[in-house]
Amino acid sequence: MASTFFGLTIAYTGLQAAQTSINVTSHNLANINTNGYTKETASTKAGDALRSYASYGTLGSGVVVDAINQTRDSYYDEKYRNNNTNYGQYSVKNSYMSQIENYLNEFTLKGYSAEYDNFFTALNQLDLTPADTSAKNQLINSAKSLTDYFNTLSTNLRNVQVDANNEIKDAVQQINSLSQNIASLNKQINQIQANYGNANDLKDQRNALIDDLSKLVNITVNETDLGNNLTNMQITINGNTLVDGYNYHTLQTVSRDVPRNASDADGLYDIQWENGQEFYLYSDSLGGELRGLIDIRDGCNGEIEKYSTTTDDSGNDTYKTDADGNILTETVSQKDNNTMYKGVPYYQSQFNQFIQTFTASINEILKKGVTSDGSAAGIPLFVTKSDTRALSAINVTVNQELIDNADMLATKYSRSDGEANTDLIIDLINTKDAKIYDGGTGSFFLESIVSDMSIDSNKAINFTKNYTNLQTTIQNQRLSIMGVDTDEEAMDLVKFQQAYNLSSKMMTVMNQLYDRLINNTGV
């Protein structure tokens, strides 16, 4: 049977519920600008009914606040993180492709196409005065300017590759740090939840960390209910477990002993799990900033550039060289263990192919000739730098003998030819229109490199814009549910204030009743 003062107890529960709701509203308003904060609401239910042993059966005992819940939708979380992964990938590609575009911008810079044309302009001048030492010097200087430009261009591309490689290491460290913090929060949350506490703010911190992680690499998040208000959260990358409840796994970067591509910088990183298990860098499903960095650093259009080899009569592999003994490179298909993107290695291989074809066509003709006075046989114009044997864009240079003495340059085929004979020079000029570069001319080959770069650069720009717009749209959808709205909170504040006032009024009424009952009855 309810006590005489039971009505006062009911009014008190109303005061408590209204006060709690006001406090939750205050907490929401205080965090209106807090990044990642999720709106909270006080969940109330009727108190357990009290058996009254009267004809009406049971009597309500007021109201109870049974939980403070977060207003969040996991569907929008997953949608946001999937988009965040794509945004991370293309924002990285946009950043690095803009750097590559600056180096290969043939429209606003006097780049390699201009240097290539200048070389043939100098040849045309030499054709007019083949015995003139100054004309020979002009050609040699044009050749040196051309090789210097390709040296610098290749070095700049290698620096881009090194920067991307360093960012890969940073990304791995960030992934490890985030996974450690998420596992720690999992434990703290369950410790609080086990005692039926409220760990909402810790959950917000965890969700913010998962959002950051989704930008670095594609993830799958699965939270399983263990009962007793406990959960187990698992986060995986490409099917490999990163976080499992209170435990987490780490990734490691390991320097490559041997460069993957012939023109790669030394010491690029491979990634593996802490137990030595391989982390497959070139998985089609890999995403996020990590995927973008790997594509830029290792992308060679599904191929690998290596030093050319040939098998001798004894079955031994030896390096394939040109007529001057310089080691050549070639690209071989490796689609099963590679990225199809056109990153730094792709452009390096294209420039190397151009240099090898171009220098071979020029040197071959020059070595068939003799100097203008017929005193010496022709020598190569293009050679590799000292202490190097591989002919590539970064190693090519002009023969020092010709720099020291321009008259050593061959200008005719036969000693019996007069100094005015220009057959050799004309053959050199004709190499410009020779379709020896994958079936096209040198100019077309160089232009195709710019075209490839422009397509990938524009794609990165457009996709970055698209995913940025999607990110804004999805975030707005998320905030419409989990965000704090000032108008809604203001209405709730008025509503809970009224509830509090009414419960206070009820207590005043009950106080008057008890005063009449205790102090004035029977007087």
Order of alpha helices (4+ residues) and beta strands (2+ residues): alpha-beta-beta-beta-beta-alpha-alpha-alpha-alpha-beta-beta-beta-beta-beta-beta-alpha-beta-beta-beta-beta-alpha-beta-beta-beta-alpha-beta-alpha-alpha-alpha
